[in-house]
Amino acid sequence: MGANLQELVSKILTDEEFAKKLADDPRSALDEAGIEPTVDLLEALEGVDHESLKKLAQTFSEQQ
């Protein structure tokens, strides 16, 4: 997992406010966190709800 993805997963799992904002407004949440998103990441995050985002982050975390 790349450094940015690891950082993102960790932040989703430990910062509830960030996880909610990421689901609502991915670009803004990533900018505020200092994470430069790729176009693919932004597209992947569009339309993902908060609970699904947390489950996805947990799955990535467990695989590492």
Stockholm file with secondary structure:
# STOCKHOLM 1.0

chainA/1-64         MGANLQELVSKILTDEEFAKKLADDPRSALDEAGIEPTVDLLEALEGVDHESLKKLAQTFSEQQ
#=GR chainA/1-64 SS CCHHHHHHHHHHHHCHHHHHHHHHCHHHHHHHHTCCCCHHHHHHHTTCCHHHHHHHHHHHHHHC
#=GC SS_cons        CCHHHHHHHHHHHHCHHHHHHHHHCHHHHHHHHTCCCCHHHHHHHTTCCHHHHHHHHHHHHHHC
//
